[in-house]
Amino acid sequence: MRYFLWTVGCQMNVADSKKLAAGFERLGLERAPDAASADVAVVNTCSVRQHAEDRAASMLGRLRLLKEARPAFKIAVMGCMVGPRAEALERRFPFVDAFARPQQFAPVLALAEEPAEDLGGEFWPSTFAAPDGPTAFVPVVHGCDKFCTYCIVPYRRGRERSRPINEIAREVAWLTARGVREVTLLGQTVEAYGHDLDGQPDLGDLMRALSADERLARIRFLTSYPKDMTARILAAVAGLPKVMECFSLPVQAGSDAVLASMRRGYAKAGYVAKVAEVRALMPDAGITTDIIVGYPGETEADFAETLALLEELRFDKVHVAAYSPRPGTIAHRTMADDVPAEVKAERLQRVQAVEERISRERNAACLGTVQTILVEGVNAKGQPYGRTRAGRLVHLDAPARAGALADVRIEHAGPFALRGTALDALALV
Ligand code: SF4
């Protein structure tokens, strides 16, 4: 039997799909290059934005045609589009054979019609996703307890549950034995790691344990949540050489009124203080953020505060999205989506313009410096690429070996990436 996997959404979804693929392969299935040549297809969905749902629906439309021609073909829908009750989805997509919530792999694997195997409990501790390069994502804490008003994640991925340190260390050792040199520790709020485990280890304890793996060169982590970033965790990031000074720290808005309405759990001053704490300890840290424009009730004055915050904090990268109400969330139930679409579009463009200018300026400050990157692979133009400690994307002018750590002199800086020449002959092919 052959399986086909289609994934949209965050790194956690990508990690789930890789784990599911490992489960299929453990049951003896082979990966198919496309849905047409598969016996079972899985659509791993995301509900965070309407656009992601639309893409999944259009993929399902294509799969329906395959099933009409070949009724034995099985289709599963997994991920954040699937809530505790799937009746509405069953009515909308009656040709789908199985619906499964995020990480609920059993109903999907049941479609394989192979003898069921106990994969070892909720986190499949002995089933690891095969790496496809020198970097890998490793989920360490699942779910989220924060319940921001606009977000569907806590309802779909459940409460925070951490994997034990020894289990994660075993997975990382398995990965590094297969050529992985950098792992990114994943959590919706990654600093929440460990509060539910015996002895309450924190993310710093986990990083310390993983640093002992001699084959591992780099540790990254995302996504950060300001209130969970303790001084102890920040000291671990600053003090452990293998941990990259790179933070994905969503702020979402610059107005206290909007932050309170979003129930983000902090005000602007608290967020600014957290960034100052990071930069005091790690002056070269890379910090990226997420912004939502057009949240219910966002006035022009609120939005101006967001722009002012971007100017004040000068992030390395800003991911911006226009608010879209997600059914099942507090905001969808209780707030009118009252910012007109054209205003959202205009605010989105204004954020993008500020972000592009600041990113360009911050990248330009790297010109002439030497940065160490881990060569991750080759882009569509055949150029090797990797990331600096702070997370900046760097393209190389000459071939380089994937998995090598290379010192690179930065010779060109654009808003989205840097370009340079590797100084270290050992990194070259
Ligand atoms: S912290 Fe808020 S936005 Fe992030 S996953 Fe949790 S509920 Fe969603």
Residues whose N, C-alpha, C, O or C-beta is under 5 A from the ligand:
A	BS01	SF4	C144 K146 F147 C148 C151 V153 Q188
